């Protein structure tokens, strides 16, 4: 186990109480790499945050530029290549040593690695500090139960898995995929409805599931089928929790529909993947609600429960989506869906879409608590252009309201 005094030298852990450091120390894994070995692959997301303590590494970007870093006391205090999916590959130029910490543990400690407003000054009363400690202990209890498989994690519906596997194996024709879809009449009806919608419709209506698959194409069919199947994940036997699941599904369907429409405005961005990312962005909250159903005493302190959902749903969602074998882009969306001050260079990505969709939904509902000034949310400019204004973005979505309503209707149906 790593010494807690060594962990306290890491910037994001410096102010944690001793009991939290002890839990983190239990989860830390040692890392050692030989010269020439790849420590981190560009575009990857393995669920760990890396801190190097010895050696020299090279960071390689997609544009061919590289940077050499010699690990010293200052660099060892900060994570290496931590934006997800990783925009840098990291290669050892000498023997390299360090540690890696599971992201879910850092999340339980409230160390999310996000950019925070430097002008925000927080002074806690003793009562607030005690409340925060209680909330943190609930989060760590969930983490420890995850380690021992006591927490209930949702599974991707079996039909969606079979259809995704059949398409990915590239050995199935439209009729074979249609037969799989037809095993669920409700799903088949949704696929037909989408294929005949204004978003995909051709010269005439399609009347069979196989014709719908041909019109949509295999990859679009796969994304849509997985999206339609996800509604089954938002289920609970407990009436109170099922009520919350229903609200969560309605929210996810709305965000997914907004992401779908926004993606159609951006060249090279696949709307169906944007739809899927919108639907799964809160899957971590589902896991926490399932956990509460098993341990109802956790719901007695509603404030602690809400803070646990806020604190852990991103990393927990990323963990679930990694288990479901989704791409790093989908995983990143779940992690950073409400990371308003997220910074990244280059063109808009799916996480940017998700952030913009969430902002618009909050504006629509006048839920502005916790939302920074819009000019600080750089995702808006990346998605809608440098000259973007709230009015312009609302205009785009107003013009596409029929499309949003149609896709939302299909998802909720």
C-alpha positions as a Markdown table, in Angstrom:
| # | Residue | x | y | z |
|---|---|---|---|---|
| 1 | Unk | 0.0 | 0.0 | 0.0 |
| 2 | Unk | 1.3 | 3.5 | -0.9 |
| 3 | Unk | 2.2 | 5.8 | 2.0 |
| 4 | Unk | -0.5 | 8.4 | 2.5 |
| 5 | Unk | 2.1 | 11.1 | 3.0 |
| 6 | Unk | 3.3 | 10.4 | -0.6 |
| 7 | Unk | -0.3 | 10.8 | -1.8 |
| 8 | Unk | -0.7 | 14.1 | -0.1 |
| 9 | Unk | 2.0 | 15.5 | -2.4 |
| 10 | Unk | -0.4 | 15.1 | -5.3 |
| 11 | Unk | -2.2 | 18.3 | -5.9 |
| 12 | Unk | -5.7 | 17.0 | -6.2 |
| 13 | Unk | -5.3 | 14.9 | -3.0 |
| 14 | Unk | -3.5 | 17.5 | -0.8 |
| 15 | Unk | -6.5 | 18.7 | 1.1 |
| 16 | Unk | -8.3 | 15.3 | 1.7 |
| 17 | Unk | -8.9 | 14.1 | 5.2 |
| 18 | Unk | -6.7 | 11.1 | 6.4 |
| 19 | Unk | -9.5 | 8.5 | 6.2 |
| 20 | Unk | -10.1 | 9.3 | 2.5 |
| 21 | Unk | -6.4 | 9.1 | 1.8 |
| 22 | Unk | -6.3 | 5.7 | 3.4 |
| 23 | Unk | -9.1 | 4.4 | 1.2 |
| 24 | Unk | -7.3 | 5.8 | -1.9 |
| 25 | Unk | -4.0 | 4.3 | -0.8 |
| 26 | Unk | -5.7 | 0.8 | -0.7 |
| 27 | Unk | -6.7 | 1.3 | -4.4 |
| 28 | Unk | -3.4 | 2.7 | -5.8 |
| 29 | Unk | -1.5 | 0.5 | -8.2 |
| 30 | Unk | 2.2 | 0.7 | -8.9 |
| 31 | Unk | 3.3 | 1.4 | -12.5 |
| 32 | Unk | 6.7 | 0.6 | -14.0 |
| 33 | Unk | 7.6 | 0.7 | -17.7 |
| 34 | Unk | 10.7 | -0.1 | -19.6 |
| 35 | Unk | 12.4 | 2.3 | -22.1 |
| 36 | Unk | 10.5 | 2.3 | -25.4 |
| 37 | Unk | 7.2 | 0.9 | -24.0 |
| 38 | Unk | 3.9 | 2.6 | -24.5 |
| 39 | Unk | 2.4 | 3.7 | -21.1 |
| 40 | Unk | -0.8 | 5.2 | -22.5 |
| 41 | Unk | -2.3 | 5.0 | -26.0 |
| 42 | Unk | -3.7 | 8.1 | -27.7 |
| 43 | Unk | -7.5 | 7.9 | -27.8 |
| 44 | Unk | -7.7 | 5.4 | -24.9 |
| 45 | Unk | -9.7 | 5.4 | -21.7 |
| 46 | Unk | -8.9 | 2.6 | -19.3 |
| 47 | Unk | -10.5 | 4.1 | -16.2 |
| 48 | Unk | -7.3 | 5.2 | -14.4 |
| 49 | Unk | -5.5 | 8.5 | -13.6 |
| 50 | Unk | -1.7 | 8.2 | -13.9 |
| 51 | Unk | 0.9 | 10.0 | -11.8 |
| 52 | Unk | 4.6 | 9.6 | -12.7 |
| 53 | Unk | 7.3 | 9.8 | -10.1 |
| 54 | Unk | 10.5 | 8.9 | -12.0 |
| 55 | Unk | 11.8 | 8.9 | -15.5 |
| 56 | Unk | 11.4 | 10.6 | -18.8 |
| 57 | Unk | 8.4 | 10.3 | -21.2 |
| 58 | Unk | 7.4 | 11.5 | -24.6 |
| 59 | Unk | 3.9 | 12.8 | -25.3 |
| 60 | Unk | 2.7 | 12.4 | -28.9 |
| 61 | Unk | -0.3 | 14.3 | -30.3 |
| 62 | Unk | -2.4 | 13.3 | -33.3 |
| 63 | Unk | -0.9 | 16.1 | -35.4 |
| 64 | Unk | 2.5 | 14.6 | -35.1 |
| 65 | Unk | 3.8 | 17.0 | -32.6 |
| 66 | Unk | 5.6 | 15.6 | -29.6 |
| 67 | Unk | 6.8 | 16.9 | -26.2 |
| 68 | Unk | 9.4 | 15.4 | -23.8 |
| 69 | Unk | 8.8 | 15.6 | -20.1 |
| 70 | Unk | 11.4 | 14.8 | -17.4 |
| 71 | Unk | 9.6 | 13.8 | -14.3 |
| 72 | Unk | 10.5 | 16.1 | -11.3 |
| 73 | Unk | 8.9 | 17.1 | -8.1 |
| 74 | Unk | 6.5 | 19.5 | -9.8 |
| 75 | Unk | 5.3 | 17.3 | -12.7 |
| 76 | Unk | 4.8 | 14.4 | -10.3 |
| 77 | Unk | 2.1 | 16.4 | -8.5 |
| 78 | Unk | -0.2 | 16.4 | -11.5 |
| 79 | Unk | -1.8 | 13.6 | -13.7 |
| 80 | Unk | -0.3 | 12.9 | -17.1 |
| 81 | Unk | -2.4 | 12.9 | -20.3 |
| 82 | Unk | -5.7 | 13.0 | -18.4 |
| 83 | Unk | -8.2 | 14.5 | -20.9 |
| 84 | Unk | -10.5 | 11.6 | -22.1 |
| 85 | Unk | -10.4 | 10.1 | -24.6 |
| 86 | Unk | -6.6 | 10.8 | -24.3 |
| 87 | Unk | -5.3 | 13.2 | -26.8 |
| 88 | Unk | -1.7 | 12.2 | -26.2 |
| 89 | Unk | 0.1 | 8.9 | -26.3 |
| 90 | Unk | 2.7 | 8.5 | -23.6 |
| 91 | Unk | 5.9 | 6.5 | -24.3 |
| 92 | Unk | 8.7 | 5.8 | -21.9 |
| 93 | Unk | 12.1 | 7.3 | -22.9 |
| 94 | Unk | 13.8 | 5.7 | -19.9 |
| 95 | Unk | 12.7 | 3.4 | -17.1 |
| 96 | Unk | 9.5 | 5.1 | -15.8 |
| 97 | Unk | 7.8 | 4.6 | -12.4 |
| 98 | Unk | 4.6 | 5.9 | -11.0 |
| 99 | Unk | 1.2 | 5.0 | -9.7 |
| 100 | Unk | -2.3 | 4.9 | -11.1 |
| 101 | Unk | -5.5 | 5.5 | -9.2 |
| 102 | Unk | -8.9 | 4.2 | -10.3 |
| 103 | Unk | -11.0 | 7.1 | -11.5 |
| 104 | Unk | -14.0 | 5.8 | -9.6 |
| 105 | Unk | -12.0 | 6.2 | -6.3 |
| 106 | Unk | -11.1 | 9.8 | -7.1 |
| 107 | Unk | -14.7 | 10.4 | -7.9 |
| 108 | Unk | -15.8 | 9.1 | -4.5 |
| 109 | Unk | -13.3 | 11.5 | -2.9 |
| 110 | Unk | -14.8 | 14.4 | -4.9 |
| 111 | Unk | -11.6 | 14.7 | -7.0 |
| 112 | Unk | -13.1 | 14.9 | -10.5 |
| 113 | Unk | -10.2 | 16.7 | -12.2 |
| 114 | Unk | -12.6 | 19.3 | -13.6 |
| 115 | Unk | -11.8 | 23.0 | -14.2 |
| 116 | Unk | -13.2 | 25.1 | -11.5 |
| 117 | Unk | -13.9 | 28.8 | -11.4 |
| 118 | Unk | -10.8 | 30.4 | -9.9 |
| 119 | Unk | -12.9 | 33.4 | -8.7 |
| 120 | Unk | -15.2 | 31.2 | -6.6 |
| 121 | Unk | -14.3 | 31.4 | -2.9 |
| 122 | Unk | -15.9 | 28.8 | -0.7 |
| 123 | Unk | -15.9 | 29.1 | 3.1 |
| 124 | Unk | -17.5 | 26.1 | 4.8 |
| 125 | Unk | -19.1 | 26.2 | 8.2 |
| 126 | Unk | -18.5 | 23.3 | 10.6 |
| 127 | Unk | -22.1 | 22.0 | 9.8 |
| 128 | Unk | -21.4 | 22.1 | 6.0 |
| 129 | Unk | -18.1 | 20.3 | 6.5 |
| 130 | Unk | -19.7 | 17.6 | 8.5 |
| 131 | Unk | -22.4 | 17.2 | 5.9 |
| 132 | Unk | -19.8 | 17.0 | 3.1 |
| 133 | Unk | -18.0 | 14.3 | 5.1 |
| 134 | Unk | -21.2 | 12.3 | 5.4 |
| 135 | Unk | -21.8 | 12.6 | 1.7 |
| 136 | Unk | -18.3 | 11.4 | 1.0 |
| 137 | Unk | -18.7 | 8.4 | 3.2 |
| 138 | Unk | -21.7 | 7.3 | 1.3 |
| 139 | Unk | -19.7 | 7.6 | -1.9 |
| 140 | Unk | -16.9 | 5.5 | -0.5 |
| 141 | Unk | -19.3 | 2.9 | 0.8 |
| 142 | Unk | -20.6 | 2.6 | -2.8 |
| 143 | Unk | -17.0 | 2.3 | -4.1 |
| 144 | Unk | -16.1 | -0.5 | -1.6 |
| 145 | Unk | -19.3 | -2.4 | -2.5 |
| 146 | Unk | -18.4 | -2.1 | -6.2 |
| 147 | Unk | -15.0 | -3.7 | -5.4 |
| 148 | Unk | -16.7 | -6.6 | -3.7 |
| 149 | Unk | -19.5 | -6.9 | -6.3 |
| 150 | Unk | -22.2 | -5.9 | -3.8 |
| 151 | Unk | -23.4 | -3.0 | -5.8 |
| 152 | Unk | -25.9 | -3.7 | -8.6 |
| 153 | Unk | -24.7 | -2.5 | -12.0 |
| 154 | Unk | -27.2 | -2.5 | -14.9 |
| 155 | Unk | -26.6 | -4.8 | -17.9 |
| 156 | Unk | -27.1 | -4.0 | -21.5 |
| 157 | Unk | -30.3 | -5.8 | -22.7 |
| 158 | Unk | -29.5 | -9.2 | -24.3 |
| 159 | Unk | -31.3 | -8.4 | -27.6 |
| 160 | Unk | -29.3 | -5.3 | -28.1 |
| 161 | Unk | -26.1 | -7.2 | -27.5 |
| 162 | Unk | -27.0 | -9.9 | -30.0 |
| 163 | Unk | -27.9 | -7.4 | -32.7 |
| 164 | Unk | -24.7 | -5.4 | -32.1 |
| 165 | Unk | -22.6 | -8.5 | -32.2 |
| 166 | Unk | -24.2 | -9.7 | -35.4 |
| 167 | Unk | -23.6 | -6.4 | -37.2 |
| 168 | Unk | -20.1 | -6.0 | -35.8 |
| 169 | Unk | -19.1 | -9.5 | -37.1 |
| 170 | Unk | -20.0 | -8.3 | -40.6 |
| 171 | Unk | -21.4 | -11.7 | -41.6 |
| 172 | Unk | -25.1 | -10.9 | -41.4 |
| 173 | Unk | -27.4 | -9.5 | -44.1 |
| 174 | Unk | -30.4 | -7.2 | -43.6 |
| 175 | Unk | -32.9 | -10.1 | -43.4 |
| 176 | Unk | -30.9 | -11.8 | -40.6 |
| 177 | Unk | -30.7 | -8.5 | -38.6 |
| 178 | Unk | -34.4 | -7.9 | -39.2 |
| 179 | Unk | -35.3 | -11.4 | -37.8 |
| 180 | Unk | -33.4 | -10.5 | -34.6 |
| 181 | Unk | -35.2 | -7.1 | -34.4 |
| 182 | Unk | -38.6 | -8.7 | -35.0 |
| 183 | Unk | -38.1 | -10.8 | -31.8 |
| 184 | Unk | -39.2 | -7.6 | -30.1 |
| 185 | Unk | -42.3 | -6.2 | -31.8 |
| 186 | Unk | -42.1 | -2.9 | -30.0 |
| 187 | Unk | -38.5 | -2.4 | -31.2 |
| 188 | Unk | -39.4 | -3.4 | -34.8 |
| 189 | Unk | -42.2 | -0.9 | -34.7 |
| 190 | Unk | -39.8 | 1.9 | -33.6 |
| 191 | Unk | -37.3 | 1.0 | -36.3 |
| 192 | Unk | -40.1 | 1.2 | -39.0 |
| 193 | Unk | -41.3 | 4.5 | -37.6 |
| 194 | Unk | -37.8 | 6.0 | -37.8 |
| 195 | Unk | -37.1 | 4.6 | -41.2 |
| 196 | Unk | -40.4 | 6.2 | -42.5 |
| 197 | Unk | -39.8 | 9.5 | -40.6 |
| 198 | Unk | -38.9 | 12.7 | -42.4 |
| 199 | Unk | -35.3 | 12.3 | -41.2 |
| 200 | Unk | -34.7 | 9.1 | -43.2 |
| 201 | Unk | -37.7 | 8.6 | -45.5 |
| 202 | Unk | -37.1 | 7.9 | -49.2 |
| 203 | Unk | -39.6 | 8.1 | -52.1 |
| 204 | Unk | -42.0 | 5.6 | -50.6 |
| 205 | Unk | -42.8 | 4.0 | -47.2 |
| 206 | Unk | -41.0 | 0.8 | -46.1 |
| 207 | Unk | -43.3 | -1.8 | -44.7 |
| 208 | Unk | -41.0 | -4.6 | -43.5 |
| 209 | Unk | -38.2 | -4.6 | -40.9 |
| 210 | Unk | -35.7 | -5.9 | -43.5 |
| 211 | Unk | -36.5 | -2.9 | -45.8 |
| 212 | Unk | -36.1 | -0.6 | -42.9 |
| 213 | Unk | -32.6 | -2.1 | -42.2 |
| 214 | Unk | -31.7 | -1.6 | -45.8 |
| 215 | Unk | -32.8 | 2.0 | -45.8 |
| 216 | Unk | -31.1 | 2.9 | -42.6 |
| 217 | Unk | -27.9 | 0.9 | -43.2 |
| 218 | Unk | -26.2 | -1.6 | -40.7 |
| 219 | Unk | -24.4 | 0.9 | -38.5 |
| 220 | Unk | -27.3 | 3.3 | -38.1 |
| 221 | Unk | -29.6 | 0.3 | -37.4 |
| 222 | Unk | -27.1 | -0.9 | -34.7 |
| 223 | Unk | -27.0 | 2.5 | -33.0 |
| 224 | Unk | -30.8 | 2.9 | -33.1 |
| 225 | Unk | -31.5 | -0.6 | -31.8 |
| 226 | Unk | -29.2 | -0.2 | -28.9 |
| 227 | Unk | -30.8 | 3.2 | -28.2 |
| 228 | Unk | -34.3 | 1.7 | -28.2 |
| 229 | Unk | -33.3 | -1.2 | -26.0 |
| 230 | Unk | -31.9 | 1.1 | -23.3 |
| 231 | Unk | -35.3 | 2.0 | -22.0 |
| 232 | Unk | -35.3 | -1.4 | -20.3 |
| 233 | Unk | -32.4 | -0.4 | -18.2 |
| 234 | Unk | -34.4 | 2.4 | -16.5 |
| 235 | Unk | -36.4 | -0.1 | -14.4 |
| 236 | Unk | -36.9 | -0.7 | -10.7 |
| 237 | Unk | -39.2 | -2.9 | -8.6 |
| 238 | Unk | -39.4 | -0.1 | -6.0 |
| 239 | Unk | -42.3 | 2.3 | -6.8 |
| 240 | Unk | -40.5 | 5.4 | -5.5 |
| 241 | Unk | -37.3 | 4.5 | -7.3 |
| 242 | Unk | -39.2 | 3.7 | -10.5 |
| 243 | Unk | -40.7 | 7.1 | -10.4 |
| 244 | Unk | -37.2 | 8.6 | -10.3 |
| 245 | Unk | -36.2 | 6.2 | -13.1 |
| 246 | Unk | -39.1 | 7.5 | -15.3 |
| 247 | Unk | -38.0 | 11.1 | -14.8 |
| 248 | Unk | -34.4 | 10.1 | -15.6 |
| 249 | Unk | -35.5 | 8.4 | -18.8 |
| 250 | Unk | -37.6 | 11.4 | -19.9 |
| 251 | Unk | -34.6 | 13.6 | -19.3 |
| 252 | Unk | -32.2 | 11.2 | -21.2 |
| 253 | Unk | -34.6 | 11.0 | -24.1 |
| 254 | Unk | -34.9 | 14.8 | -24.4 |
| 255 | Unk | -31.1 | 15.2 | -24.2 |
| 256 | Unk | -30.6 | 12.4 | -26.8 |
| 257 | Unk | -33.1 | 14.0 | -29.2 |
| 258 | Unk | -31.3 | 17.4 | -28.8 |
| 259 | Unk | -27.9 | 15.8 | -29.4 |
| 260 | Unk | -29.3 | 14.0 | -32.5 |
| 261 | Unk | -30.5 | 17.2 | -34.0 |
| 262 | Unk | -27.4 | 19.2 | -33.2 |
| 263 | Unk | -25.2 | 16.5 | -34.7 |
| 264 | Unk | -27.1 | 16.8 | -38.0 |
| 265 | Unk | -25.8 | 20.4 | -38.2 |
| 266 | Unk | -22.2 | 19.4 | -38.0 |
| 267 | Unk | -20.4 | 17.8 | -40.9 |
| 268 | Unk | -18.8 | 14.5 | -40.2 |
| 269 | Unk | -20.6 | 13.8 | -37.0 |
| 270 | Unk | -22.9 | 10.8 | -36.8 |
| 271 | Unk | -26.3 | 11.7 | -35.4 |
| 272 | Unk | -27.1 | 8.2 | -34.3 |
| 273 | Unk | -24.0 | 8.0 | -32.1 |
| 274 | Unk | -24.9 | 11.4 | -30.7 |
| 275 | Unk | -28.4 | 10.0 | -29.9 |
| 276 | Unk | -26.8 | 7.1 | -28.1 |
| 277 | Unk | -24.5 | 9.2 | -26.1 |
| 278 | Unk | -27.4 | 11.4 | -25.0 |
| 279 | Unk | -29.3 | 8.3 | -23.8 |
| 280 | Unk | -26.5 | 6.8 | -21.8 |
| 281 | Unk | -25.0 | 9.9 | -20.2 |
| 282 | Unk | -26.8 | 9.4 | -16.9 |
| 283 | Unk | -26.4 | 5.6 | -16.7 |
| 284 | Unk | -24.3 | 6.0 | -13.6 |
| 285 | Unk | -27.3 | 7.5 | -11.8 |
| 286 | Unk | -29.2 | 4.3 | -12.7 |
| 287 | Unk | -26.6 | 2.2 | -10.9 |
| 288 | Unk | -26.8 | 4.4 | -7.8 |
| 289 | Unk | -30.6 | 4.1 | -7.7 |
| 290 | Unk | -30.3 | 0.3 | -8.1 |
| 291 | Unk | -27.9 | 0.4 | -5.2 |
| 292 | Unk | -30.3 | 2.4 | -3.0 |
| 293 | Unk | -33.0 | -0.2 | -3.8 |
| 294 | Unk | -30.8 | -2.9 | -2.3 |
| 295 | Unk | -29.8 | -0.7 | 0.7 |
| 296 | Unk | -32.8 | 1.5 | 1.4 |
| 297 | Unk | -31.2 | 2.9 | 4.6 |
| 298 | Unk | -28.9 | 5.0 | 2.3 |
| 299 | Unk | -32.0 | 6.9 | 1.1 |
| 300 | Unk | -32.8 | 8.1 | 4.6 |
| 301 | Unk | -30.3 | 11.0 | 4.1 |
| 302 | Unk | -31.6 | 12.4 | 0.9 |
| 303 | Unk | -29.0 | 15.2 | 0.8 |
| 304 | Unk | -26.2 | 12.7 | 1.0 |
| 305 | Unk | -27.8 | 10.5 | -1.6 |
| 306 | Unk | -28.2 | 13.4 | -4.1 |
| 307 | Unk | -24.6 | 14.4 | -3.5 |
| 308 | Unk | -23.4 | 10.9 | -4.1 |
| 309 | Unk | -25.3 | 10.8 | -7.4 |
| 310 | Unk | -23.8 | 14.2 | -8.4 |
| 311 | Unk | -20.3 | 13.1 | -7.3 |
| 312 | Unk | -20.2 | 9.6 | -8.8 |
| 313 | Unk | -22.6 | 9.3 | -11.7 |
| 314 | Unk | -20.0 | 10.4 | -14.2 |
| 315 | Unk | -17.2 | 8.0 | -13.4 |
| 316 | Unk | -19.6 | 5.3 | -12.5 |
| 317 | Unk | -21.3 | 5.7 | -15.8 |
| 318 | Unk | -17.9 | 5.6 | -17.6 |
| 319 | Unk | -17.2 | 2.4 | -15.7 |
| 320 | Unk | -20.4 | 0.8 | -16.8 |
| 321 | Unk | -20.0 | 1.9 | -20.4 |
| 322 | Unk | -16.5 | 0.5 | -20.5 |
| 323 | Unk | -17.9 | -2.8 | -19.3 |
| 324 | Unk | -20.6 | -2.6 | -22.0 |
| 325 | Unk | -17.7 | -2.2 | -24.5 |
| 326 | Unk | -18.7 | 1.2 | -25.8 |
| 327 | Unk | -16.2 | 3.5 | -27.5 |
| 328 | Unk | -14.0 | 6.0 | -25.6 |
| 329 | Unk | -16.1 | 8.8 | -27.1 |
| 330 | Unk | -19.3 | 7.5 | -25.5 |
| 331 | Unk | -17.5 | 6.9 | -22.2 |
| 332 | Unk | -16.1 | 10.5 | -22.2 |
| 333 | Unk | -19.7 | 11.8 | -22.7 |
| 334 | Unk | -21.0 | 10.1 | -19.6 |
| 335 | Unk | -18.0 | 11.4 | -17.5 |
| 336 | Unk | -18.1 | 15.0 | -18.7 |
| 337 | Unk | -21.8 | 15.6 | -19.5 |
| 338 | Unk | -22.0 | 18.5 | -17.0 |
| 339 | Unk | -18.3 | 19.6 | -17.1 |
| 340 | Unk | -19.3 | 23.1 | -18.2 |
| 341 | Unk | -15.8 | 24.5 | -18.2 |
| 342 | Unk | -14.3 | 21.5 | -20.1 |
| 343 | Unk | -11.4 | 22.6 | -22.3 |
| 344 | Unk | -10.3 | 20.9 | -25.4 |
| 345 | Unk | -8.7 | 22.0 | -28.7 |
| 346 | Unk | -9.9 | 21.3 | -32.2 |
| 347 | Unk | -13.3 | 20.6 | -33.6 |
| 348 | Unk | -16.5 | 19.9 | -31.6 |
| 349 | Unk | -16.8 | 16.3 | -30.3 |
| 350 | Unk | -19.7 | 14.4 | -28.9 |
| 351 | Unk | -19.1 | 15.6 | -25.4 |
| 352 | Unk | -19.4 | 19.1 | -26.6 |
| 353 | Unk | -22.8 | 18.3 | -28.1 |
| 354 | Unk | -23.9 | 16.7 | -24.9 |
| 355 | Unk | -22.8 | 19.8 | -22.9 |
| 356 | Unk | -24.7 | 22.1 | -25.3 |
| 357 | Unk | -27.8 | 20.0 | -25.2 |
| 358 | Unk | -27.7 | 20.0 | -21.3 |
| 359 | Unk | -27.3 | 23.8 | -21.3 |
| 360 | Unk | -30.3 | 24.3 | -23.6 |
| 361 | Unk | -32.4 | 22.0 | -21.5 |
| 362 | Unk | -31.5 | 23.9 | -18.4 |
| 363 | Unk | -32.3 | 27.2 | -20.1 |
| 364 | Unk | -35.6 | 25.9 | -21.3 |
| 365 | Unk | -36.6 | 24.8 | -17.7 |
| 366 | Unk | -35.0 | 28.0 | -16.2 |
| 367 | Unk | -32.7 | 25.7 | -14.1 |
| 368 | Unk | -29.6 | 27.9 | -13.9 |
| 369 | Unk | -28.2 | 26.9 | -10.5 |
| 370 | Unk | -24.6 | 25.8 | -10.9 |
| 371 | Unk | -24.5 | 26.9 | -14.6 |
| 372 | Unk | -21.6 | 29.4 | -15.3 |
| 373 | Unk | -22.0 | 32.4 | -17.6 |
| 374 | Unk | -22.6 | 31.0 | -21.1 |
| 375 | Unk | -19.6 | 32.8 | -22.5 |
| 376 | Unk | -17.4 | 30.6 | -20.3 |
| 377 | Unk | -18.8 | 27.4 | -21.8 |
| 378 | Unk | -16.5 | 27.0 | -24.7 |
| 379 | Unk | -18.4 | 23.9 | -26.0 |
| 380 | Unk | -21.1 | 26.3 | -27.3 |
| 381 | Unk | -18.6 | 28.0 | -29.6 |
| 382 | Unk | -17.2 | 24.7 | -30.8 |
| 383 | Unk | -20.6 | 23.4 | -31.7 |
| 384 | Unk | -22.4 | 26.5 | -33.0 |
| 385 | Unk | -19.4 | 28.6 | -34.2 |
| 386 | Unk | -17.3 | 31.4 | -32.8 |
| 387 | Unk | -20.2 | 33.9 | -33.3 |
| 388 | Unk | -22.6 | 31.8 | -31.4 |
| 389 | Unk | -25.0 | 33.4 | -29.0 |
| 390 | Unk | -27.7 | 31.9 | -26.8 |
| 391 | Unk | -30.3 | 33.4 | -29.1 |
| 392 | Unk | -28.8 | 31.8 | -32.2 |
| 393 | Unk | -28.6 | 28.4 | -30.6 |
| 394 | Unk | -32.1 | 28.6 | -29.4 |
| 395 | Unk | -33.1 | 29.6 | -32.9 |
| 396 | Unk | -31.4 | 26.5 | -34.4 |
| 397 | Unk | -33.3 | 24.2 | -31.9 |
| 398 | Unk | -36.6 | 26.1 | -32.5 |
| 399 | Unk | -36.3 | 25.5 | -36.2 |
| 400 | Unk | -35.6 | 21.8 | -35.6 |
| 401 | Unk | -38.4 | 21.4 | -33.0 |
| 402 | Unk | -40.3 | 19.0 | -35.1 |
| 403 | Unk | -37.3 | 16.7 | -35.5 |
| 404 | Unk | -36.6 | 16.8 | -31.7 |
| 405 | Unk | -40.2 | 16.0 | -30.9 |
| 406 | Unk | -40.3 | 13.2 | -33.4 |
| 407 | Unk | -37.1 | 11.5 | -32.1 |
| 408 | Unk | -38.1 | 12.0 | -28.5 |
| 409 | Unk | -41.5 | 10.5 | -29.2 |
| 410 | Unk | -39.9 | 7.4 | -30.8 |
| 411 | Unk | -37.5 | 7.0 | -27.8 |
| 412 | Unk | -40.2 | 7.4 | -25.1 |
| 413 | Unk | -42.7 | 5.2 | -27.0 |
